[in-house]
Amino acid sequence: MQNILAIWQREMKSYFVSPIAYVVLVIFLFLMGLFFFGNLAELVQYSMMQAQLGQAGQSLDVPAYVTRSLFQTTSVILLFLIPMLTMGLFSEEKKRGTIELLLTTPVGNFQAMIGKYLASLTFLLTLFVSSMFTISALFIYSQPDWKPILSGYLGLFLYGAALLALGLFISTLTENQIVAVVITFGISLVLWLISIFGSSATGATKDVINYLSVISHLDDFIKGIIDTSHIIYYVTFAFVGLFLAYRSLESTRWKG
C-alpha cells in the first residue's frame, strides 16, 4: 500500500508541475461555464419568444434541462481531455528509459499501474469538484432536485474511469505521447459513436452494439436513474483496461 501511495504522490506532483494539468483544468472549467450559461440563455430566449407569441407553453424544469444538457456536453469534452491525462502515464517512462527501472524495483507492475491510475482518477475528481461551483448557481437562484445531479456526476465519474483505464493501457504500448493521445481518442470516439450504427441494426445485433457503447450507459445516470447494469459495464470496462495494461507491462518487464 505504501508503494501505491508513493506512486500516487509522484504522479500527482508530475501533473501539477507540468502545464498539462492547468491547461486541462482551465479548458474544462471554461467549456463547462460556457455551455452552462449558453443553455440558460437559450431557455431565456425561448421563454421570451413564447411570451411575445402569447403562448402559455408547458412548464419547463429549467435546472433539470440545464444539468442534463451540461452533462451530455461534458461527456464529449472528456473524450478530448482524458487522452491528455493518460498520454504520459507510461509512455513518458518509456521515452526516458526509466520504465525498466520502475518495473524492476520493489514497487512492481501492479502497484505502479494502480498508483498511476488512482492519480488520474484523483485528477478527474478534481475537475468535477471544481465544476460544481458553476452548477451551484442553480441552487442560489432556484431549488433543483439534487439527486439527478449526483447521479449524473456518478455516471460521468464511472464513464471517465473507464476511459482512463483505456488510456492507461494505450500509454503502455508506445513511448510517443502524441501517438497515445490519438489512439486513445480514436478508440474512445468509436465506442462513443457506435450507438449511431446500432440505431439501424435490429434484434440481438442492436442490443450488443448498444451495450458496447460507452455513452448509452450514461443516459440513465443523467436522467437520475442508477442502474446496476450500467455500473457493472463501466467497472468491467475499467477492469479489462487495467488487465490489458498489466499484461503489457509484464511483457515490457520480461523484454527488459
N, C-alpha and C positions, 0 to 999 in steps of 0.2 A: 504493500500500500504506500509506503514511503517513497518508493521508486516512481510510482504513478504520480504521486503528488509533486515530486521533483520535476518530472517531465511536464506536468501541467503548468507549474510555475514558470518553467523555462519557456514554454510556448506562449503563455500569456504575456511575458515580458517581450518576446520577439514580435508579437502582434503590435504592441504599443510603442516599441522602439522604432519600428518601420512605419512609413506613412500609410501603409495599406489599411490598417485598422481605422485611422482617422478619415481616410477617403471613403471607405465603405460606410462608416457611421454617418458622415455628412451627407453622402448621396442618399442613403436610406431615409434619414430624417427629412431631408429636403423633399424627396418624392412623396413620402407619407403625408407631409403637410400640404404639398401641392394638390394631391388628389383628394385629400380630406376637405379642404376649403373649396376645391373645384366642385365636388359633389354637393356641398352646401349651397354654392352659388347656383348650381343647376336647379336645385329644388326651389330656391327663392324665385328664380326666373319663371319656373313652371307655375308657381303659385300666383305670381303677378299676372301671367297670361290668363290663367283661369279666372281671376278677379275681373280683368278687363273684358273678357267674353261673357261675364255674368254667369259662369258655370260654377255650381257649388262644388262638384267633384267629390270624389271619395276621400275620406280622411286617410292620411298617409303617416305611417310611423317613421318620422324623419330619422331618429337615431338608428333604428334598425336598418333603414335603407342605406344610410351613410356608412355604417360599420361593415355591412355586407359587401358593398361596393369596394370599400377600402381593403378588406381582407382578400377579396378576389384579385385586386390590383397588386397587393403585397406578394401574393404567390408568384406573380410574374416577375416582380422586382427581384425576388430571391433567386430566380433562375439565373440572373446575371451576377448577383453578388456572391452567392455561395461558392462558385468556382474560384473566386478571388480569395476566399478564406481558406480553401483547401489546397490551392496550387503549390504552396511551398512546404506542406507538412512533411513530405518525404523527398520530393524532387530536389529541394534545396540541399538536403543532406547528401543526396547522390551527386549533385553538382560539385559540392565542396569536398567530396570524398570522405565524409565523416560517417556515412551510414554503416559501413562495416564496423567502425569503432563503436558506434552506438549499439548495434545489434549483438556485439560480442562481449559487451560489458555485463555486469550482473543485472542490469535493467531488463534485458531480454526483449524479444519481439513483441510479445503480448502486452507487456507493461508499457513499452514505448508507444505502441499503437493506441492503447486505451488512454494514456496520458494526453496524447495529441488530439484524440477525438473529443475528450472531455473539455479540452481547451477551446476547441472550435464550437462546442455546444454552449460553453460559458459565454463566448463572444456573441453567439446567436441570441442568447437570453438578454445580453446587454442591449442589443438592438431593440428587442421587443419592449424591455422595460423603458428604454428611452422614448419609444414611440407612444407610450401611454400618456405622456404629457400632452400630446396632440389630442388624443381621444378624451382626455379629462375635460376638454371644453364642453363636451356633451353633458357631463354631469354638472357643470356650472350653470348651463343655460336650459337644461331640461332634466327629465328623470328617466333615463334609458334603463332597459332591463339589462342588468349586468351579467346574467347567466350566458346569453348568446355571445357576449364579448369575451368572456373567459373561455368558453368552448371554442370560439374562433381562434384565440391565441393558442390554446392547446393543440388544435388541429395544425396551425402553422408551425408550431414547435416540432410536432411529430413529422410533418412534411419536410421541414428543414433538416431534422436529424437524419432522415432517410437520405436526402441528397448530400448531406455532409459525409455520410459513410461511403456513398458512391464516389465523391470527390477524393476522399482519403485513399480509396483503392486505386483510382487513376493516378494519384500522386506517387504511388509506389512503383508505377510502371515506367516512368520517364524522369529524366533529370532536367528536362526543359519545362519551365513553369508555364510558358505560353501554350505549349502542346497540352499540358494538363488542363489548363483553363478551357481550351477549345473542345477537347474531348468530353470533359465533364459537362460543359454547357450543351454540347450536341446531343449526348445521351439523355440528359435531363429534359431537353426540349422535345425529343422524340417521345419520351414517356409522358410528357405533358400533353402533346398533340395527338397521341394515339387514340384518345376518345373520339376525336373527329372521324377517324376511319371506322370506329365502332358504330357510329350512328347509321352507317349504310349497310352494316352487317346484320345478320339475323341468327336467331337461335343461340346455340351454345357458343358459337364464334363471337357473337356480340357480347355475351356475358364475360368471356375470357378477356377480350380486348378492354372492356370497361374495367375489369378488375385490375388489369396491369397498369391502367392509367393512374399516375400519381395525383392528378387533380380531381378525379371523380370521387376519391375517398375524402377529399377536403370539403366538399359541398355541404355535407350534413353538419360538420363541425361549425361552419359559418352560419348555418341556419339555427344553431343551438341544439343540435341533436348529437349526442355522444353514443356512437355505435361501436361495440367492442370489435366487430369485424374490421372496422377501419383502423382501430388501434393495432390489431394483430397484423394487418397488412404493413403498416409503417414500421412496426417493430421488427417484423420478419425481413423487410427490405433492408433496414439498417444492419440486422444481424448478418445477412448474406453479404452485404458490402464489407463489413468488418472481417468476416470469414475469408473472403477473397483477398482482402488486404493482408491478412495474416499469412495466408499461403504464399502470396507474392513475396512477403518479407522473408519467409522461410527459404524460398528459392534463392533470394538475394544473399542470404546468410551462407548457404551452402556453396554458392558460386564464389563468394568471397573467401 
